[in-house]
Amino acid sequence: MLEEAKSINLSLSALGKCINALAENSAHVPIRDSKLTRLLRDSFEGTARTSLIVTIVPPPRHRGETASTILFGQRAMKVENMLRIKEEFDYKSLARRLEIQLDKLIAENERQQKAFDDEVERINLEAQNRVFEVERNFTDALEKERLKYRMEYMESVKKLEEKMIVNQRKHQHDGFMKDKCNGEVLCIKNHILFHVKFIR
């Protein structure tokens, strides 16, 4: 009987500690200190509606217990729990939501990949067009230079032919000088024609 009363007192003492911790909004509530507090755990955590009834007796000889009980009730009145609604976890709904989210991510990834491929193709096409334009401009410039040098050589040939005619008229009375001049002019003309042929 004494051991039972001792256990009851220990459980009530542990309950009082839990009530004090809840009333003071303590970060730690010693729920595991006794079987009674473990049984009342759901009531402490705000997942149930809890009512606490405090009983006292009027005889003066129980004055100490009455005062202690009233103080306990006053502390219990300060306890304010935030009601929490228990929700059953629906794994099927979660799986569906995750599948939808995965499909959205896959679609977004495909869209970004397509946009990236299109951008790469556009850049490659633009680079090819620029290379083609540079090559065409270079070819046109090279052709213009070739025509320019060809005209210059043709002009030089024309001047040399005119000079040859003048020299022929000037030295036609001297056969030796004429043969010598013709040989030199012919050599120069062949040299120029060789360069003109090379340019063509």
C-alpha positions in Angstrom: 0.0 0.0 0.0 2.8 2.3 0.9 4.7 1.6 -2.4 1.5 2.2 -4.3 1.0 5.6 -2.6 4.6 6.4 -3.3 4.2 5.6 -7.0 1.1 7.8 -7.1 2.9 10.7 -5.5 5.8 10.3 -7.9 3.4 10.3 -10.9 1.5 13.4 -9.6 4.9 15.1 -9.0 5.9 14.4 -12.6 2.5 15.7 -13.8 3.1 18.9 -11.8 6.5 19.3 -13.5 4.9 18.9 -16.9 2.2 21.5 -16.0 4.8 23.9 -14.8 6.9 23.5 -18.0 3.8 24.0 -20.2 2.7 27.1 -18.2 6.1 28.6 -18.5 6.3 27.7 -22.3 9.5 25.8 -21.6 11.3 24.3 -24.6 11.5 20.9 -22.8 8.5 19.2 -21.2 9.5 16.1 -19.1 6.7 13.8 -20.4 8.7 10.6 -20.1 9.3 10.9 -16.4 6.3 8.7 -15.4 3.7 6.4 -16.9 0.9 8.9 -16.1 2.5 11.7 -18.1 3.3 9.3 -21.0 -0.4 8.4 -21.1 -1.4 12.1 -21.1 1.1 12.9 -23.8 -1.5 13.5 -26.5 -3.4 15.9 -24.2 -0.2 17.9 -23.6 0.7 18.2 -27.2 -2.5 19.9 -28.3 -3.9 17.1 -30.4 -7.0 16.7 -28.1 -9.4 18.7 -26.1 -8.3 18.5 -22.4 -10.2 19.4 -19.2 -8.6 19.3 -15.8 -10.8 19.0 -12.7 -9.3 20.0 -9.4 -11.1 18.7 -6.2 -10.6 19.9 -2.7 -12.2 19.2 0.7 -13.4 21.7 3.3 -12.0 20.3 6.6 -9.3 22.5 8.1 -7.0 19.5 8.7 -6.5 19.2 4.9 -5.6 22.9 4.6 -2.1 22.2 3.3 -3.3 19.8 0.6 -6.1 22.1 -0.4 -3.7 25.1 -0.8 -1.3 22.9 -2.8 -4.2 21.7 -5.0 -5.4 25.2 -5.7 -1.9 26.4 -6.7 -1.7 23.4 -9.0 -5.0 24.3 -10.6 -3.9 28.0 -11.0 -0.7 26.9 -12.8 -2.7 24.5 -15.0 -5.0 27.4 -16.0 -2.0 29.2 -17.5 -1.3 26.3 -19.9 -2.2 27.3 -23.5 -1.7 24.6 -26.2 -1.9 25.3 -29.9 -4.4 22.9 -31.5 -2.9 20.7 -34.1 -5.0 18.7 -36.5 -3.7 15.3 -37.4 -3.7 14.6 -41.1 -3.4 11.1 -42.5 -0.6 10.9 -45.0 -1.8 10.1 -48.5 1.1 8.4 -50.3 -1.0 8.1 -53.5 -1.7 11.8 -53.7 2.0 12.5 -52.9 3.1 10.1 -55.7 0.7 11.8 -58.2 1.9 15.3 -57.2 5.5 14.1 -57.6 4.8 12.6 -61.0 3.1 15.8 -62.2 6.1 17.8 -60.9 8.5 15.5 -62.6 6.6 15.7 -65.9 6.8 19.5 -65.7 10.5 19.4 -65.0 11.1 17.1 -67.9 9.0 19.3 -70.3 10.9 22.4 -69.1 14.2 20.7 -69.6 13.2 19.6 -73.1 12.1 23.2 -73.9 15.3 24.6 -72.7 17.3 22.0 -74.6 15.4 22.8 -77.8 16.0 26.6 -77.3 19.7 25.9 -76.8 19.9 23.7 -79.9 18.1 26.4 -81.9 20.5 29.1 -80.7 23.5 26.9 -81.5 22.2 26.3 -85.0 21.5 30.1 -85.5 25.1 30.9 -84.4 26.6 28.3 -86.7 24.5 29.6 -89.7 25.5 33.2 -88.9 29.2 32.2 -88.7 29.0 30.4 -92.1 27.3 33.4 -93.7 30.1 35.6 -92.4 32.8 33.3 -93.7 31.1 33.1 -97.1 30.9 36.9 -97.3 34.5 37.3 -96.3 35.6 34.8 -98.9 33.5 36.5 -101.6 34.9 40.0 -100.7 38.5 38.6 -100.7 37.9 37.0 -104.1 36.5 40.2 -105.6 39.4 42.2 -104.2 41.9 39.7 -105.6 40.2 39.8 -109.0 40.3 43.6 -109.0 44.0 43.6 -108.2 44.7 41.0 -110.9 42.9 43.2 -113.5 44.7 46.3 -112.3 48.2 44.6 -112.7 47.1 43.2 -116.1 46.2 46.7 -117.3 49.4 48.1 -116.0 51.4 45.4 -117.9 49.4 45.9 -121.0 50.1 49.6 -120.8 53.8 49.0 -120.3 53.8 46.7 -123.4 52.0 49.3 -125.4 54.6 52.0 -124.4 57.4 49.7 -125.3 55.9 48.9 -128.7 55.6 52.6 -129.4 59.2 53.1 -128.3 60.3 50.3 -130.6 58.5 52.0 -133.5 60.2 55.3 -132.7 63.6 53.6 -132.5 63.0 51.8 -135.7 62.3 55.0 -137.5 65.2 56.7 -135.9 67.8 54.1 -136.7 66.5 52.6 -140.0 69.4 54.1 -142.0 71.8 52.0 -139.8 71.3 48.3 -140.4 73.5 47.2 -137.6 71.9 49.5 -135.1 68.5 48.3 -136.4 69.2 44.7 -135.9 70.7 45.3 -132.4 67.7 47.4 -131.4 65.2 44.9 -132.7 67.0 42.1 -130.7 66.8 44.1 -127.5 63.2 45.1 -128.0 62.2 41.5 -128.9 63.9 40.3 -125.7 62.1 42.9 -123.6 58.8 42.1 -125.4 59.1 38.4 -124.7 59.9 39.1 -121.1 56.8 41.3 -120.7 54.6 38.8 -122.5 55.9 36.1 -120.2 54.8 38.1 -117.2 51.5 39.0 -118.7 50.8 35.3 -119.4 51.8 34.5 -115.8 49.4 37.1 -114.5 46.5 35.7 -116.6 
